[in-house]
Amino acid sequence: MSPLMMYQLVALGLLAIGLYGIVWRKSLVGMLISVELMLNGAGLSIVAASQLTAADSATGQIATLFVMGLAAAEATLVLAIIVVVAKRFKSTETDVVSRLKG
């Protein structure tokens, strides 16, 4: 098994764990952590592909930095939304937040 295949399998595992967390977690913070896992898997896949193939490694590193910046911005926005939701609904559980009033 080639090193690229091993890195891609680990990245796929991170993506699968993140997807599992998105589907089965009931807490907004748990869902945020799952999305971060998925983005880390994407970054790992990009870096491994750029380092272990004939592609330019600098391009892969720049793309991974972009993914990391996107993940940081996403985490900041989602945490701010979670704080507002927690103040309004007194909970961060998706079952409580998704109920409609009226």
C-alpha positions in Angstrom: 0.0 0.0 0.0 1.4 3.4 -1.0 1.9 6.2 1.5 -0.6 8.3 -0.5 -3.2 5.6 -0.1 -2.7 5.5 3.7 -3.0 9.3 4.0 -6.1 9.3 1.9 -7.6 6.5 4.0 -6.9 8.5 7.2 -8.5 11.5 5.6 -11.5 9.4 4.6 -11.7 8.2 8.2 -11.8 11.7 9.5 -14.5 12.6 7.0 -16.6 9.6 8.0 -16.2 10.3 11.7 -17.2 14.0 11.1 -20.2 12.9 9.0 -21.3 10.5 11.7 -21.0 13.3 14.3 -23.1 15.6 12.2 -25.8 13.1 11.8 -26.0 11.7 15.3 -24.9 14.5 17.6 -27.7 16.5 19.3 -25.5 19.3 20.6 -24.5 22.3 18.3 -21.0 22.3 19.8 -20.6 18.6 18.9 -21.8 19.3 15.4 -19.2 22.1 15.1 -16.4 19.7 16.2 -17.6 17.2 13.6 -17.4 19.8 10.9 -13.9 20.7 12.0 -12.9 17.0 11.7 -14.3 17.0 8.2 -12.3 20.1 7.2 -9.1 18.6 8.8 -9.6 15.5 6.7 -9.9 17.6 3.6 -6.7 19.5 4.5 -4.8 16.3 5.1 -6.0 14.9 1.8 -4.8 18.0 -0.1 -1.4 18.1 1.6 -0.8 14.4 1.1 -1.8 14.6 -2.6 0.5 17.6 -3.2 3.5 16.2 -1.4 3.3 12.6 -2.7 2.4 13.3 -6.4 4.0 15.2 -9.2 1.9 18.3 -8.3 3.4 21.4 -7.0 3.7 21.1 -3.2 3.4 24.9 -2.7 0.0 24.9 -4.3 -1.2 22.2 -2.0 0.1 24.0 1.0 -1.6 27.2 0.0 -4.8 25.3 -0.6 -4.5 23.7 2.9 -3.9 27.1 4.5 -7.1 28.3 2.7 -9.0 25.4 4.2 -7.6 26.1 7.7 -8.5 29.8 7.4 -12.0 28.7 6.3 -12.3 26.4 9.3 -11.2 29.1 11.7 -13.7 31.6 10.2 -16.5 29.0 10.3 -15.7 28.1 13.9 -15.8 31.8 14.9 -19.1 32.4 13.3 -20.7 29.2 14.5 -19.6 29.8 18.1 -21.1 33.3 18.0 -24.3 31.8 16.8 -24.2 29.1 19.5 -23.8 31.8 22.2 -26.8 33.7 20.8 -28.9 30.5 20.6 -27.8 29.5 24.2 -28.9 32.9 25.5 -32.3 32.8 23.8 -33.3 29.2 24.2 -31.3 28.4 27.3 -29.9 25.3 25.5 -27.7 24.2 22.7 -29.5 21.0 22.0 -30.9 20.8 18.5 -34.2 19.2 19.6 -35.0 22.2 21.8 -33.9 24.8 19.3 -35.7 23.3 16.4 -39.2 23.5 18.0 -41.4 26.1 16.5 -43.4 28.4 18.7 -47.0 29.3 17.9 
